[in-house]
Amino acid sequence: MEGWQRAFVLHGRPWSETSLLLDLFSEESGRVRVIAKGARSRRSNLKGALQPFTPLLVRWSGRGDVKTLRSAEAVSLALPLSGISLYSGLYVNELVSRVLEQETRFSELFFDYLHCIQALAGTSGTPEPALRRFELALLGHLGYGVDFLHCAGSGEEVADTMTYRYREEKGFIASLVIDNNSFTGHELKALASREFPDIATLRAAKRFTRMALKPYLGGKPLKSRELFRQFVPKNPPVKSSQDPQ
């Protein structure tokens, strides 16, 4: 690859005594795996930069599945994530790592990712709206198209107080059955607009995105969810918060 690309580190781990194996999310090439030679050595000026949530400019070379990082520069300081926002950011990184095919361009999603991380860094409240918006954007870029605003059975616009049951590959159909696959028209309109004005719409959005992402994630549990569950008991102020993931 020639030229610089904007990128973020999704995940990194030691590769040898002095090198790192990194999963990057880049603007033009999507998810890319690179070896950063010498990045762990004491003299390396990359140590502090090659961290999650730090905006980077990077260059790499190579034709195999694993490239060689040639240059990397931090564009700015790492976006400040801590506590529940940090675990939410790790969840977003894990989603991207697990769901996106390697070296497939997702330029628009790259900016959805950036906006999500910025929102997580800038919020003092719940991270859930930012997470739900990113999940819905991710599903859209994966080709998971759903019409939230019309009944798949009649074609009519959804009504706020009516209940609709989701049927895979069909959409939302008016139903008297109320279960985990059921949503009110009010909740569906919130999903369509990606605006969640109350707890009910946030919970509905979480139910839908978990349901929709499950086929992409398979049966393997998300490590970030396990980390969050370990984090909660140690921090009393977060105990009352629901798992945002």
LOLUM-440900 format. One record per residue (C-alpha): residue number from 0; residue in three letters; x, y, z. Coordinates in nm, 4 decimals. Example, Ala and Ser with C-alpha at 12.3 -4.5 7.8 and 13.67 -1.06 7.14 Angstrom:
<seq 0	type ALA	X 1.2300	Y -0.4500	Z 0.7800>
<seq 1	type SER	X 1.3670	Y -0.1060	Z 0.7140>
REM end
This chain:
<seq 0	type MET	X 0.0000	Y 0.0000	Z 0.0000>
<seq 1	type GLU	X 0.1270	Y 0.3455	Z -0.0858>
<seq 2	type GLY	X 0.0359	Y 0.6647	Z 0.0938>
<seq 3	type TRP	X -0.1096	Y 0.7345	Z 0.4343>
<seq 4	type GLN	X -0.4450	Y 0.6260	Z 0.5718>
<seq 5	type ARG	X -0.6418	Y 0.7307	Z 0.8749>
<seq 6	type ALA	X -0.6809	Y 0.4411	Z 1.1138>
<seq 7	type PHE	X -0.7455	Y 0.3225	Z 1.4680>
<seq 8	type VAL	X -0.6000	Y 0.0264	Z 1.6548>
<seq 9	type LEU	X -0.8768	Y -0.2203	Z 1.7372>
<seq 10	type HIS	X -0.6610	Y -0.4683	Z 1.9244>
<seq 11	type GLY	X -0.2930	Y -0.5403	Z 1.9778>
<seq 12	type ARG	X -0.0863	Y -0.8162	Z 2.1302>
<seq 13	type PRO	X 0.2832	Y -0.9008	Z 2.1654>
<seq 14	type TRP	X 0.4252	Y -1.0803	Z 1.8617>
<seq 15	type SER	X 0.7858	Y -1.1210	Z 1.9663>
<seq 16	type GLU	X 1.0160	Y -0.9678	Z 2.2242>
<seq 17	type THR	X 1.0059	Y -0.6343	Z 2.0460>
<seq 18	type SER	X 0.7097	Y -0.6415	Z 1.8035>
<seq 19	type LEU	X 0.3299	Y -0.6079	Z 1.8122>
<seq 20	type LEU	X 0.0575	Y -0.7762	Z 1.6086>
<seq 21	type LEU	X -0.2154	Y -0.5175	Z 1.5490>
<seq 22	type ASP	X -0.5668	Y -0.5220	Z 1.4093>
<seq 23	type LEU	X -0.6316	Y -0.1843	Z 1.2493>
<seq 24	type PHE	X -0.9536	Y -0.0278	Z 1.1231>
<seq 25	type SER	X -0.8542	Y 0.1991	Z 0.8349>
<seq 26	type GLU	X -1.0554	Y 0.4436	Z 0.6284>
<seq 27	type GLU	X -0.9784	Y 0.2988	Z 0.2838>
<seq 28	type SER	X -0.8849	Y -0.0666	Z 0.3466>
<seq 29	type GLY	X -1.1147	Y -0.1576	Z 0.6354>
<seq 30	type ARG	X -0.9824	Y -0.4094	Z 0.8846>
<seq 31	type VAL	X -0.6135	Y -0.4858	Z 0.8339>
<seq 32	type ARG	X -0.3684	Y -0.6959	Z 1.0377>
<seq 33	type VAL	X -0.0117	Y -0.5651	Z 1.0603>
<seq 34	type ILE	X 0.3110	Y -0.6397	Z 1.2433>
<seq 35	type ALA	X 0.4694	Y -0.3353	Z 1.4050>
<seq 36	type LYS	X 0.8347	Y -0.4367	Z 1.4199>
<seq 37	type GLY	X 1.0276	Y -0.3010	Z 1.7154>
<seq 38	type ALA	X 0.7201	Y -0.1263	Z 1.8584>
<seq 39	type ARG	X 0.7753	Y -0.2854	Z 2.2015>
<seq 40	type SER	X 1.1416	Y -0.1901	Z 2.2289>
<seq 41	type ARG	X 1.2426	Y 0.0761	Z 2.4774>
<seq 42	type ARG	X 1.3632	Y 0.3102	Z 2.2037>
<seq 43	type SER	X 1.0462	Y 0.2901	Z 1.9965>
<seq 44	type ASN	X 0.8549	Y 0.6138	Z 1.9570>
<seq 45	type LEU	X 0.5442	Y 0.4149	Z 1.8571>
<seq 46	type LYS	X 0.4733	Y 0.2655	Z 2.1993>
<seq 47	type GLY	X 0.2363	Y 0.5341	Z 2.3148>
<seq 48	type ALA	X 0.0700	Y 0.5868	Z 1.9776>
<seq 49	type LEU	X -0.0294	Y 0.2296	Z 1.8909>
<seq 50	type GLN	X -0.3127	Y 0.2142	Z 2.1404>
<seq 51	type PRO	X -0.6905	Y 0.1843	Z 2.0909>
<seq 52	type PHE	X -0.8844	Y 0.5110	Z 2.0499>
<seq 53	type THR	X -0.5812	Y 0.7087	Z 1.9279>
<seq 54	type PRO	X -0.6411	Y 0.8657	Z 1.5827>
<seq 55	type LEU	X -0.3534	Y 0.7592	Z 1.3572>
<seq 56	type LEU	X -0.2037	Y 0.8101	Z 1.0153>
<seq 57	type VAL	X -0.0451	Y 0.4833	Z 0.9024>
<seq 58	type ARG	X 0.1368	Y 0.3199	Z 0.6113>
<seq 59	type TRP	X 0.2056	Y -0.0494	Z 0.5585>
<seq 60	type SER	X 0.3355	Y -0.2865	Z 0.2944>
<seq 61	type GLY	X 0.3034	Y -0.6540	Z 0.2016>
<seq 62	type ARG	X 0.0666	Y -0.8768	Z 0.0065>
<seq 63	type GLY	X -0.0193	Y -1.1503	Z 0.2535>
<seq 64	type ASP	X -0.2857	Y -1.1594	Z 0.5229>
<seq 65	type VAL	X -0.0428	Y -0.9933	Z 0.7645>
<seq 66	type LYS	X 0.1194	Y -0.6708	Z 0.6469>
<seq 67	type THR	X 0.4225	Y -0.4883	Z 0.7811>
<seq 68	type LEU	X 0.3642	Y -0.1480	Z 0.9390>
<seq 69	type ARG	X 0.6033	Y 0.1026	Z 0.7845>
<seq 70	type SER	X 0.5040	Y 0.4263	Z 0.9559>
<seq 71	type ALA	X 0.2524	Y 0.5485	Z 1.2106>
<seq 72	type GLU	X 0.1843	Y 0.8900	Z 1.3540>
<seq 73	type ALA	X -0.0677	Y 0.9951	Z 1.6151>
<seq 74	type VAL	X -0.2906	Y 1.2697	Z 1.4764>
<seq 75	type SER	X -0.4011	Y 1.3698	Z 1.8255>
<seq 76	type LEU	X -0.4105	Y 1.2411	Z 2.1788>
<seq 77	type ALA	X -0.6172	Y 0.9313	Z 2.2510>
<seq 78	type LEU	X -0.9883	Y 1.0017	Z 2.2918>
<seq 79	type PRO	X -1.0472	Y 1.0030	Z 2.6683>
<seq 80	type LEU	X -1.2492	Y 0.6934	Z 2.7593>
<seq 81	type SER	X -1.2790	Y 0.5661	Z 3.1141>
<seq 82	type GLY	X -1.5080	Y 0.3504	Z 3.3226>
<seq 83	type ILE	X -1.8240	Y 0.2373	Z 3.1465>
<seq 84	type SER	X -1.7343	Y 0.4390	Z 2.8346>
<seq 85	type LEU	X -1.4021	Y 0.2542	Z 2.8059>
<seq 86	type TYR	X -1.5723	Y -0.0845	Z 2.8209>
<seq 87	type SER	X -1.8259	Y 0.0369	Z 2.5671>
<seq 88	type GLY	X -1.5401	Y 0.1397	Z 2.3365>
<seq 89	type LEU	X -1.3790	Y -0.2025	Z 2.3749>
<seq 90	type TYR	X -1.7148	Y -0.3552	Z 2.2807>
<seq 91	type VAL	X -1.7294	Y -0.1456	Z 1.9623>
<seq 92	type ASN	X -1.3733	Y -0.2509	Z 1.8744>
<seq 93	type GLU	X -1.4586	Y -0.6154	Z 1.9281>
<seq 94	type LEU	X -1.7708	Y -0.5853	Z 1.7113>
<seq 95	type VAL	X -1.5674	Y -0.4421	Z 1.4234>
<seq 96	type SER	X -1.2994	Y -0.7101	Z 1.4658>
<seq 97	type ARG	X -1.5495	Y -0.9942	Z 1.4738>
<seq 98	type VAL	X -1.7946	Y -0.8825	Z 1.2068>
<seq 99	type LEU	X -1.5982	Y -0.7131	Z 0.9263>
<seq 100	type GLU	X -1.4169	Y -0.9183	Z 0.6652>
<seq 101	type GLN	X -1.0479	Y -0.8407	Z 0.6406>
<seq 102	type GLU	X -0.9370	Y -0.5813	Z 0.3832>
<seq 103	type THR	X -1.2868	Y -0.4815	Z 0.2756>
<seq 104	type ARG	X -1.3471	Y -0.1097	Z 0.2380>
<seq 105	type PHE	X -1.5974	Y 0.0473	Z 0.4790>
<seq 106	type SER	X -1.5148	Y 0.4173	Z 0.4516>
<seq 107	type GLU	X -1.8553	Y 0.5424	Z 0.5689>
<seq 108	type LEU	X -1.8535	Y 0.3004	Z 0.8613>
<seq 109	type PHE	X -1.5090	Y 0.4314	Z 0.9564>
<seq 110	type PHE	X -1.6671	Y 0.7712	Z 1.0224>
<seq 111	type ASP	X -1.9610	Y 0.6116	Z 1.2047>
<seq 112	type TYR	X -1.6972	Y 0.4461	Z 1.4255>
<seq 113	type LEU	X -1.5172	Y 0.7779	Z 1.4796>
<seq 114	type HIS	X -1.8427	Y 0.9552	Z 1.5723>
<seq 115	type CYS	X -1.9312	Y 0.6731	Z 1.8134>
<seq 116	type ILE	X -1.5957	Y 0.6897	Z 1.9929>
<seq 117	type GLN	X -1.6184	Y 1.0698	Z 2.0106>
<seq 118	type ALA	X -1.9685	Y 1.0420	Z 2.1568>
<seq 119	type LEU	X -1.8495	Y 0.7893	Z 2.4162>
<seq 120	type ALA	X -1.5616	Y 1.0176	Z 2.5116>
<seq 121	type GLY	X -1.7894	Y 1.3194	Z 2.5412>
<seq 122	type THR	X -2.0771	Y 1.1724	Z 2.7398>
<seq 123	type SER	X -2.1186	Y 1.1778	Z 3.1158>
<seq 124	type GLY	X -2.4399	Y 0.9746	Z 3.1002>
<seq 125	type THR	X -2.5312	Y 0.6411	Z 2.9518>
<seq 126	type PRO	X -2.3318	Y 0.5288	Z 2.6459>
<seq 127	type GLU	X -2.6293	Y 0.3332	Z 2.5117>
<seq 128	type PRO	X -2.7576	Y 0.5794	Z 2.2457>
<seq 129	type ALA	X -2.4108	Y 0.5975	Z 2.0873>
<seq 130	type LEU	X -2.3771	Y 0.2180	Z 2.0916>
<seq 131	type ARG	X -2.7205	Y 0.1584	Z 1.9406>
<seq 132	type ARG	X -2.6574	Y 0.4110	Z 1.6611>
<seq 133	type PHE	X -2.3288	Y 0.2450	Z 1.5756>
<seq 134	type GLU	X -2.4797	Y -0.1046	Z 1.5797>
<seq 135	type LEU	X -2.7580	Y 0.0070	Z 1.3453>
<seq 136	type ALA	X -2.5042	Y 0.1743	Z 1.1158>
<seq 137	type LEU	X -2.2928	Y -0.1423	Z 1.1177>
<seq 138	type LEU	X -2.5925	Y -0.3575	Z 1.0270>
<seq 139	type GLY	X -2.6785	Y -0.1197	Z 0.7445>
<seq 140	type HIS	X -2.3267	Y -0.1376	Z 0.5990>
<seq 141	type LEU	X -2.3373	Y -0.5165	Z 0.6201>
<seq 142	type GLY	X -2.6450	Y -0.5116	Z 0.3976>
<seq 143	type TYR	X -2.8937	Y -0.5911	Z 0.6739>
<seq 144	type GLY	X -3.1800	Y -0.3843	Z 0.5358>
<seq 145	type VAL	X -3.4944	Y -0.3523	Z 0.7456>
<seq 146	type ASP	X -3.7965	Y -0.1284	Z 0.6887>
<seq 147	type PHE	X -3.8891	Y -0.0069	Z 1.0361>
<seq 148	type LEU	X -4.1649	Y 0.2260	Z 0.9163>
<seq 149	type HIS	X -4.3995	Y -0.0077	Z 0.7285>
<seq 150	type CYS	X -4.5831	Y -0.3273	Z 0.8168>
<seq 151	type ALA	X -4.4386	Y -0.6068	Z 0.6019>
<seq 152	type GLY	X -4.7816	Y -0.7680	Z 0.5801>
<seq 153	type SER	X -5.0016	Y -0.4782	Z 0.4715>
<seq 154	type GLY	X -4.7477	Y -0.2196	Z 0.3591>
<seq 155	type GLU	X -4.9161	Y 0.0407	Z 0.5801>
<seq 156	type GLU	X -4.7171	Y 0.2789	Z 0.7972>
<seq 157	type VAL	X -4.6617	Y 0.1525	Z 1.1500>
<seq 158	type ALA	X -4.8899	Y 0.2980	Z 1.4180>
<seq 159	type ASP	X -4.7396	Y 0.4088	Z 1.7489>
<seq 160	type THR	X -4.9587	Y 0.1916	Z 1.9716>
<seq 161	type MET	X -4.9758	Y -0.1153	Z 1.7483>
<seq 162	type THR	X -4.7509	Y -0.4148	Z 1.8191>
<seq 163	type TYR	X -4.5352	Y -0.5632	Z 1.5444>
<seq 164	type ARG	X -4.3474	Y -0.8901	Z 1.5521>
<seq 165	type TYR	X -4.0175	Y -0.9235	Z 1.3717>
<seq 166	type ARG	X -3.9821	Y -1.2059	Z 1.1221>
<seq 167	type GLU	X -3.6402	Y -1.2694	Z 0.9769>
<seq 168	type GLU	X -3.6035	Y -1.1840	Z 0.6069>
<seq 169	type LYS	X -3.9584	Y -1.0426	Z 0.6039>
<seq 170	type GLY	X -3.9690	Y -0.7511	Z 0.8438>
<seq 171	type PHE	X -4.2204	Y -0.6347	Z 1.1015>
<seq 172	type ILE	X -4.5739	Y -0.7719	Z 1.0843>
<seq 173	type ALA	X -4.8696	Y -0.6541	Z 1.2958>
<seq 174	type SER	X -4.9380	Y -0.9097	Z 1.5676>
<seq 175	type LEU	X -5.1208	Y -0.9579	Z 1.8967>
<seq 176	type VAL	X -4.8352	Y -1.1771	Z 2.0213>
<seq 177	type ILE	X -4.6064	Y -0.9947	Z 2.2633>
<seq 178	type ASP	X -4.2642	Y -1.1503	Z 2.3168>
<seq 179	type ASN	X -3.8945	Y -1.0689	Z 2.2738>
<seq 180	type ASN	X -3.9502	Y -1.0267	Z 1.8988>
<seq 181	type SER	X -4.2309	Y -0.7724	Z 1.9441>
<seq 182	type PHE	X -4.1993	Y -0.3957	Z 1.9138>
<seq 183	type THR	X -4.4461	Y -0.1094	Z 1.9240>
<seq 184	type GLY	X -4.4752	Y 0.1295	Z 1.6316>
<seq 185	type HIS	X -4.3322	Y 0.4010	Z 1.8578>
<seq 186	type GLU	X -4.0221	Y 0.1886	Z 1.9183>
<seq 187	type LEU	X -3.9834	Y 0.1108	Z 1.5469>
<seq 188	type LYS	X -3.9949	Y 0.4811	Z 1.4590>
<seq 189	type ALA	X -3.7183	Y 0.5407	Z 1.7125>
<seq 190	type LEU	X -3.5099	Y 0.2676	Z 1.5478>
<seq 191	type ALA	X -3.5676	Y 0.4228	Z 1.2049>
<seq 192	type SER	X -3.4580	Y 0.7690	Z 1.3200>
<seq 193	type ARG	X -3.1818	Y 0.6351	Z 1.5510>
<seq 194	type GLU	X -3.3133	Y 0.8659	Z 1.8215>
<seq 195	type PHE	X -3.4075	Y 0.7141	Z 2.1579>
<seq 196	type PRO	X -3.6004	Y 0.9626	Z 2.3723>
<seq 197	type ASP	X -3.6837	Y 0.7260	Z 2.6590>
<seq 198	type ILE	X -3.5870	Y 0.4041	Z 2.8355>
<seq 199	type ALA	X -3.8448	Y 0.1988	Z 2.6437>
<seq 200	type THR	X -3.6990	Y 0.2899	Z 2.3040>
<seq 201	type LEU	X -3.3430	Y 0.2294	Z 2.4252>
<seq 202	type ARG	X -3.4356	Y -0.1154	Z 2.5543>
<seq 203	type ALA	X -3.6165	Y -0.1956	Z 2.2308>
<seq 204	type ALA	X -3.3145	Y -0.0880	Z 2.0279>
<seq 205	type LYS	X -3.0886	Y -0.3100	Z 2.2364>
<seq 206	type ARG	X -3.3222	Y -0.6079	Z 2.1893>
<seq 207	type PHE	X -3.3295	Y -0.5563	Z 1.8145>
<seq 208	type THR	X -2.9547	Y -0.5052	Z 1.7620>
<seq 209	type ARG	X -2.8674	Y -0.8085	Z 1.9764>
<seq 210	type MET	X -3.1105	Y -1.0147	Z 1.7730>
<seq 211	type ALA	X -2.9823	Y -0.8831	Z 1.4401>
<seq 212	type LEU	X -2.6118	Y -0.9125	Z 1.5242>
<seq 213	type LYS	X -2.6342	Y -1.2659	Z 1.6602>
<seq 214	type PRO	X -2.5940	Y -1.4418	Z 1.3212>
<seq 215	type TYR	X -2.2797	Y -1.2378	Z 1.2530>
<seq 216	type LEU	X -2.1243	Y -1.3060	Z 1.5933>
<seq 217	type GLY	X -2.2054	Y -1.6778	Z 1.6158>
<seq 218	type GLY	X -2.1992	Y -1.8598	Z 1.9466>
<seq 219	type LYS	X -1.8661	Y -1.7253	Z 2.0705>
<seq 220	type PRO	X -1.9238	Y -1.4825	Z 2.3620>
<seq 221	type LEU	X -1.7912	Y -1.1277	Z 2.3458>
<seq 222	type LYS	X -1.4893	Y -1.0750	Z 2.5713>
<seq 223	type SER	X -1.5851	Y -0.7110	Z 2.6287>
<seq 224	type ARG	X -1.9156	Y -0.8180	Z 2.7880>
<seq 225	type GLU	X -1.7287	Y -1.0468	Z 3.0271>
<seq 226	type LEU	X -1.4892	Y -0.7655	Z 3.1162>
<seq 227	type PHE	X -1.7830	Y -0.5329	Z 3.1822>
<seq 228	type ARG	X -1.9458	Y -0.7858	Z 3.4163>
<seq 229	type GLN	X -1.6198	Y -0.8113	Z 3.6103>
<seq 230	type PHE	X -1.5950	Y -0.4335	Z 3.6242>
<seq 231	type VAL	X -1.9440	Y -0.3649	Z 3.7631>
<seq 232	type PRO	X -1.9068	Y -0.5129	Z 4.1177>
<seq 233	type LYS	X -1.5852	Y -0.3198	Z 4.1758>
<seq 234	type ASN	X -1.7429	Y 0.0184	Z 4.1017>
<seq 235	type PRO	X -2.0517	Y 0.0927	Z 4.3138>
<seq 236	type PRO	X -2.1655	Y 0.3965	Z 4.1084>
<seq 237	type VAL	X -2.2135	Y 0.1762	Z 3.8024>
<seq 238	type LYS	X -2.4068	Y -0.0964	Z 3.9849>
<seq 239	type SER	X -2.7405	Y 0.0553	Z 3.9024>
<seq 240	type SER	X -2.6591	Y 0.0797	Z 3.5304>
<seq 241	type GLN	X -2.7659	Y -0.1927	Z 3.2967>
<seq 242	type ASP	X -2.5110	Y -0.3603	Z 3.0755>
<seq 243	type PRO	X -2.5013	Y -0.1112	Z 2.7820>
<seq 244	type GLN	X -2.3879	Y -0.3825	Z 2.5435>
REM end
